[in-house]
Amino acid sequence: MTLCIGMSGPYVSNVQQLLARLSLYRGPIDSNYGGGTYAAVKNFQIAHHLPVTGMVDAATWEAMFPDQPAPVSDFQNKPLCDRCLGLTGSFETSSYPPESFCGLAGDSDEMGISFGVCQWNIGQGTLQPLLQRMFEEHTELARSIFHENFDVLAKLGSAGMSEQLAFARSIQNRFQLLEPWRGMLLTLGRTPEFQAIQSDAAAATFKAGLVLCGRFGVTSERAAALMFDIITQNGSIVPAASNAIRDSIQKLAPGSDNEIARMVLIANSVADASAPDHAADVRSRKLTIAQGAGAVHGRYYDLEEMFAIRLTSFQI
């Protein structure tokens, strides 16, 4: 698995420690792959006559740690639904897992607060059920995070939408949540219990995505990820785009690359049907999935390496 900007964890810490010993890195050993680590990796690659990418790929890792196995994605043995959620959640929050489960945004879209790996929010009523389940199933843990504010949130669940939105807007400033609310919600997002609740909430989206796969005759894990992302970001595929996709698919020549060609058609058709100010973002996300790799919001993605999402047919 390639390590790159935005990642975190013990592999990154190992890289930072090595680069610090070589006097190439002068930042904190914080397990976060930021610009300082990126620059230090480039200097290491220059010194070892490697391609200068700023990313720790297999060749760079081998040069750094010749006696240690290369990093392996945590998603290797997870169900396909979790792998699709990990990818789309990273797009939604501009953070790689597990930090993507803590994605937190204010009221810039008039949804009050958006939180979690799929940016569930107050305005659409998608965040409240997740919080309620957490409070009911893991009450003591939730109380240990929110303390006196636990009752405030619990009571808010029975309030009207206007009151809920007013509260959400009262605890932020210029779309940035204020402390202690920001820290408390981030802590909640880092608990395995709330991450599991988020994963369960994504199951319906995954099933709906498989239905779309059947509609357009795509069968790969990568196609399942594409449809999951379409439903999360775009709601579904609008009828006009569906018709255009079917017409184009009929013209495709059969062959081993037909699956990729179908996904590219779907990706471009969904982007073309999007609002003009969102089309470029939609296209970059969808084509990255269809083609298996790419950059979205300045972050690098390789679906197979990072999320174990392959071109092989999915098994459910």
C-alpha positions as CSV (number, residue, x, y, z in Angstrom):
1,M,0.0,0.0,0.0
2,T,1.3,3.4,-0.9
3,L,1.6,6.0,1.9
4,C,0.8,9.6,1.0
5,I,-0.4,12.9,2.3
6,G,-3.4,12.7,4.6
7,M,-2.7,9.2,5.9
8,S,-2.0,8.4,9.5
9,G,-1.0,5.5,11.7
10,P,2.0,3.4,12.7
11,Y,3.4,3.0,9.2
12,V,3.6,6.8,8.9
13,S,5.2,7.0,12.3
14,N,7.9,4.5,11.3
15,V,8.7,6.5,8.2
16,Q,8.9,9.7,10.2
17,Q,11.3,8.1,12.8
18,L,13.6,6.8,10.0
19,L,13.7,10.2,8.2
20,A,14.3,12.0,11.5
21,R,17.3,9.7,12.2
22,L,18.6,10.6,8.8
23,S,18.2,14.3,9.5
24,L,15.7,14.6,6.6
25,Y,12.6,15.3,8.8
26,R,12.5,17.8,11.6
27,G,8.8,17.7,12.5
28,P,7.0,15.9,15.2
29,I,6.6,12.1,15.2
30,D,2.8,12.4,15.2
31,S,1.9,9.6,12.7
32,N,0.3,12.1,10.4
33,Y,1.5,12.3,6.8
34,G,1.7,16.0,6.2
35,G,3.7,18.4,4.0
36,G,6.8,18.0,6.2
37,T,6.8,14.2,5.8
38,Y,6.1,14.6,2.1
39,A,9.1,16.9,1.6
40,A,11.4,14.6,3.6
41,V,10.3,11.5,1.6
42,K,11.2,13.4,-1.6
43,N,14.6,14.1,-0.2
44,F,15.1,10.5,0.6
45,Q,14.0,9.5,-2.9
46,I,16.5,11.9,-4.4
47,A,19.3,10.5,-2.3
48,H,18.4,6.9,-3.3
49,H,17.8,7.7,-7.0
50,L,14.1,6.8,-6.8
51,P,11.2,8.4,-8.6
52,V,10.6,11.6,-6.7
53,T,6.9,11.5,-5.8
54,G,6.7,12.3,-2.1
55,M,4.8,9.1,-1.6
56,V,6.1,5.9,0.0
57,D,5.4,3.3,-2.6
58,A,6.8,-0.3,-2.6
59,A,10.2,0.7,-3.9
60,T,10.6,3.5,-1.5
61,W,9.5,1.3,1.5
62,E,12.0,-1.4,0.4
63,A,14.8,1.2,0.4
64,M,13.7,2.5,3.8
65,F,13.0,-0.9,5.5
66,P,14.6,-3.7,3.5
67,D,13.9,-6.3,6.2
68,Q,10.2,-5.3,6.8
69,P,7.2,-6.3,4.8
70,A,5.5,-3.4,2.9
71,P,2.4,-1.8,4.4
72,V,-0.9,-3.6,3.8
73,S,-4.3,-2.0,3.7
74,D,-6.5,-2.5,6.8
75,F,-9.4,-3.1,4.3
76,Q,-8.0,-6.4,2.9
77,N,-10.3,-8.6,4.9
78,K,-13.3,-6.4,5.4
79,P,-16.7,-6.8,3.7
80,L,-17.1,-5.0,0.4
81,C,-19.7,-2.6,2.0
82,D,-17.0,-1.4,4.4
83,R,-14.5,-1.0,1.7
84,C,-16.9,1.1,-0.4
85,L,-17.7,3.2,2.7
86,G,-14.1,3.8,3.4
87,L,-13.5,5.1,-0.2
88,T,-16.6,7.3,-0.4
89,G,-16.1,8.5,3.2
90,S,-12.6,9.7,2.3
91,F,-14.0,11.6,-0.7
92,E,-16.7,13.1,1.4
93,T,-14.5,14.3,4.3
94,S,-11.1,14.7,2.5
95,S,-9.6,12.4,5.1
96,Y,-8.5,8.8,4.9
97,P,-9.9,6.3,7.4
98,P,-10.2,6.2,10.3
99,E,-10.3,10.0,10.5
100,S,-13.0,10.1,7.9
101,F,-15.4,8.8,10.5
102,C,-14.9,12.1,12.3
103,G,-15.7,14.3,9.3
104,L,-17.3,17.4,10.8
105,A,-18.7,20.5,9.0
106,G,-20.8,23.4,10.0
107,D,-23.7,25.2,8.3
108,S,-22.2,26.2,5.0
109,D,-24.8,24.2,3.2
110,E,-27.6,25.2,5.5
111,M,-27.8,21.7,7.0
112,G,-26.8,22.8,10.5
113,I,-24.1,20.2,11.2
114,S,-22.8,17.5,8.9
115,F,-20.9,14.7,10.7
116,G,-19.4,11.3,10.1
117,V,-18.0,9.3,7.2
118,C,-21.0,10.1,4.9
119,Q,-21.6,13.6,6.2
120,W,-25.0,12.7,7.8
121,N,-26.6,16.0,8.8
122,I,-29.3,17.6,10.9
123,G,-31.1,19.4,8.0
124,Q,-32.0,16.2,6.2
125,G,-32.7,14.3,9.4
126,T,-30.0,11.7,8.7
127,L,-27.7,12.4,11.7
128,Q,-30.3,12.3,14.4
129,P,-31.0,8.6,14.2
130,L,-27.3,7.7,14.5
131,L,-26.9,9.9,17.6
132,Q,-30.1,8.4,19.1
133,R,-28.8,4.9,18.6
134,M,-25.5,5.8,20.1
135,F,-27.2,7.3,23.2
136,E,-29.5,4.3,23.6
137,E,-27.0,1.5,23.0
138,H,-23.9,3.0,24.6
139,T,-25.3,5.4,27.1
140,E,-22.4,5.4,29.6
141,L,-19.8,5.9,26.8
142,A,-21.8,8.8,25.4
143,R,-22.2,10.4,28.8
144,S,-18.5,10.1,29.4
145,I,-17.9,12.2,26.2
146,F,-20.7,14.8,26.6
147,H,-21.1,14.9,30.4
148,E,-23.7,17.7,31.2
149,N,-24.3,18.2,27.5
150,F,-25.6,14.7,27.1
151,D,-29.0,15.7,28.3
152,V,-29.0,18.7,26.1
153,L,-28.5,16.6,23.0
154,A,-30.9,13.8,24.1
155,K,-33.7,16.3,24.6
156,L,-33.0,18.0,21.4
157,G,-33.9,14.8,19.5
158,S,-37.6,15.4,20.3
159,A,-37.5,19.1,19.3
160,G,-38.7,20.4,15.9
161,M,-36.4,20.9,13.0
162,S,-36.2,24.6,13.3
163,E,-35.2,24.3,17.0
164,Q,-32.5,21.7,16.1
165,L,-31.1,23.9,13.4
166,A,-31.1,26.9,15.6
167,F,-29.1,25.0,18.2
168,A,-26.6,23.7,15.7
169,R,-26.0,27.3,14.5
170,S,-25.6,28.5,18.0
171,I,-22.5,26.3,18.6
172,Q,-20.5,27.4,15.6
173,N,-18.9,30.5,14.3
174,R,-18.5,31.1,10.5
175,F,-19.3,27.4,9.9
176,Q,-16.6,26.2,12.3
177,L,-17.9,24.4,15.4
178,L,-16.9,25.9,18.7
179,E,-15.3,24.1,21.6
180,P,-16.1,22.0,23.5
181,W,-18.6,20.8,20.9
182,R,-16.1,20.3,18.2
183,G,-13.8,18.2,20.4
184,M,-16.6,16.2,21.9
185,L,-18.0,15.3,18.4
186,L,-14.6,14.3,17.1
187,T,-14.1,12.1,20.2
188,L,-17.4,10.5,19.5
189,G,-16.4,9.9,15.8
190,R,-13.2,8.1,17.0
191,T,-15.0,5.5,19.1
192,P,-15.4,2.0,17.5
193,E,-19.0,2.0,18.7
194,F,-20.0,5.0,16.7
195,Q,-18.0,3.9,13.7
196,A,-19.9,0.6,13.8
197,I,-23.2,2.5,13.9
198,Q,-22.1,4.6,10.8
199,S,-21.1,1.4,9.0
200,D,-24.6,-0.1,9.7
201,A,-26.2,3.0,8.4
202,A,-24.4,2.7,5.1
203,A,-25.7,-0.8,4.5
204,A,-28.9,0.4,2.8
205,T,-26.8,2.6,0.4
206,F,-24.7,-0.4,-0.5
207,K,-27.7,-2.6,-1.3
208,A,-29.2,0.2,-3.4
209,G,-25.8,0.4,-5.3
210,L,-25.9,-3.3,-6.1
211,V,-29.3,-2.8,-7.7
212,L,-27.8,-0.1,-9.9
213,C,-25.0,-2.5,-10.8
214,G,-27.6,-5.0,-12.1
215,R,-29.4,-2.3,-14.0
216,F,-26.4,-1.4,-16.1
217,G,-24.7,-4.8,-16.3
218,V,-21.6,-4.1,-14.2
219,T,-20.4,-6.8,-11.9
220,S,-17.0,-5.7,-10.4
221,E,-16.1,-4.6,-6.9
222,R,-15.1,-1.3,-8.5
223,A,-18.6,-1.0,-10.0
224,A,-20.1,-1.5,-6.6
225,A,-17.9,1.3,-5.2
226,L,-18.9,3.5,-8.1
227,M,-22.7,3.0,-7.5
228,F,-22.2,3.5,-3.7
229,D,-20.5,6.8,-4.4
230,I,-23.2,7.9,-6.9
231,I,-26.0,7.3,-4.4
232,T,-24.1,9.0,-1.6
233,Q,-23.0,12.1,-3.6
234,N,-25.8,12.3,-6.2
235,G,-28.8,10.5,-4.7
236,S,-29.0,8.1,-7.7
237,I,-28.8,8.3,-11.5
238,V,-31.5,10.5,-13.0
239,P,-33.7,9.1,-15.9
240,A,-32.0,11.2,-18.6
241,A,-28.6,10.0,-17.6
242,S,-29.8,6.4,-17.4
243,N,-31.2,6.5,-20.9
244,A,-27.9,8.0,-22.2
245,I,-25.9,5.3,-20.4
246,R,-28.0,2.5,-21.9
247,D,-27.8,3.9,-25.4
248,S,-24.0,4.2,-25.1
249,I,-23.5,0.7,-23.6
250,Q,-25.3,-0.8,-26.6
251,K,-22.6,0.6,-28.9
252,L,-19.7,-0.8,-26.9
253,A,-17.7,-3.6,-28.4
254,P,-17.5,-6.8,-26.3
255,G,-14.2,-7.5,-24.7
256,S,-12.2,-7.8,-21.5
257,D,-12.2,-4.0,-21.0
258,N,-16.0,-3.7,-21.4
259,E,-16.5,-3.4,-17.6
260,I,-14.2,-0.4,-17.4
261,A,-15.7,1.2,-20.5
262,R,-19.2,0.9,-19.0
263,M,-18.1,2.5,-15.7
264,V,-16.4,5.4,-17.6
265,L,-19.7,5.9,-19.4
266,I,-21.6,5.9,-16.2
267,A,-19.1,8.3,-14.5
268,N,-19.2,10.8,-17.3
269,S,-23.0,10.6,-17.7
270,V,-23.6,11.3,-14.0
271,A,-21.2,14.2,-14.1
272,D,-22.8,15.6,-17.2
273,A,-26.2,15.5,-15.4
274,S,-24.9,17.3,-12.3
275,A,-25.2,21.0,-11.6
276,P,-22.5,22.9,-13.5
277,D,-20.7,24.1,-10.4
278,H,-20.4,20.5,-9.1
279,A,-19.7,18.7,-12.4
280,A,-15.9,18.8,-12.2
281,D,-15.9,17.4,-8.6
282,V,-18.4,14.6,-9.5
283,R,-16.4,13.7,-12.6
284,S,-13.0,13.4,-10.8
285,R,-14.6,11.2,-8.1
286,K,-16.4,8.9,-10.5
287,L,-13.6,8.6,-13.0
288,T,-11.1,7.8,-10.2
289,I,-13.3,4.9,-9.2
290,A,-14.0,3.7,-12.8
291,Q,-10.3,3.8,-13.7
292,G,-9.0,2.5,-10.4
293,A,-6.8,5.4,-9.4
294,G,-6.6,9.2,-9.5
295,A,-6.6,12.3,-7.5
296,V,-9.6,13.8,-5.7
297,H,-9.5,17.0,-3.7
298,G,-5.7,16.9,-4.0
299,R,-5.4,13.4,-2.4
300,Y,-4.1,10.3,-4.2
301,Y,-6.2,7.2,-4.5
302,D,-5.4,3.7,-5.6
303,L,-8.5,1.6,-5.0
304,E,-6.9,-1.8,-4.9
305,E,-3.8,-0.8,-2.9
306,M,-5.6,1.4,-0.4
307,F,-9.1,0.0,-0.1
308,A,-8.8,-3.6,-1.6
309,I,-11.4,-2.7,-4.2
310,R,-10.6,-4.7,-7.3
311,L,-11.9,-5.2,-10.8
312,T,-12.9,-8.8,-10.0
313,S,-16.6,-9.7,-9.7
314,F,-18.1,-9.0,-6.3
315,Q,-19.3,-11.8,-4.1
316,I,-22.1,-11.0,-1.6
